[in-house]
Amino acid sequence: MRSVTRNPDRLSMLEKSWLVLDAFRPTGGPLRLIDVAQHCHLPKTTAFRLLTELTEIGAVARKENGYYLGRRLFELGSIVPLERDLRHAALPFMHDLYEATRETIHLGVRDGLDVVYVEKIRGHESFSLPSRVGGRLPLTCTGVGKALLAYSEPEFIEEVLARPLRRLTPHSIVDPKRLEEVIGQVQAAGLAYEREEAQRGGACIAAPVFSGGAVVAALSVSVPLARFHPTRLAPAVKTAALGVSRALTRSI
């Protein structure tokens, strides 16, 4: 869910509470009272009252160095049905893919124009990556995102192509015609490739995961560009994604 963007003066208390919780992206804290008030464009008194109430119910925790997201949110997040069932089905295949490649493995879902990462297995010799569990990146700059985008509804693809495309590195695709070509290639191959589009020096291969005929997630392996060998990695990624799809189909 995206941050509330309307005038804070016109928001309900529930919306203001969400605004406060959303201020903790991407690290979860610590934040000072003034940090929350400024980020949410709220008076300090309002921010303090909301933080106090959220602390009382366990959604926020207060420590000596500031406020953090509370454990109650983690407990609730871990039982969201789609992500819970998806992670349960995917983890065995993610571990198999990791054992086959010894590289970083991602599982992501689409949320609006972004991919949100719901699971990650870090490689032993992994390099710095902008991804993290619970974090989001543009669909168009990542292998997981391209795999999700390519198998989305045609209307959604048209919407993405009509919007300005975000750039994370000089290699990010910002030309709609080029992106349309890439989407066609993903649909033809069943695989999405990314080279230094989200992070300099990195590359990945991703494959879509289906349930009930619709794409619900994508699985990827990320490697330093120097170790990027598509002919070796692609079959393993595709096999793992197919395994997750079959597991989800059996669970329906």
Secondary structure, DSSP 8 states (H G I E B T S, - for coil): -----S-GGG--HHHHHHHHHHTTTTT---B-HHHHHHHHT--HHHHHHHHHHHHHTTSEEEETTEEEE-HHHHHHHTT-HHHHHHHHHHHHHHHHHHHHH-SEEEEEEEETTEEEEEEEE--TT----S--TT-EEEGGGSHHHHHHHHTS-HHHHHHHHHS----SSTTS---HHHHHHHHHHHHHHS-EEEESSSSTTEEEEEEEEEETTEEEEEEEEEEEGGG--HHHHHHHHHHHHHHHHHHHHHH-
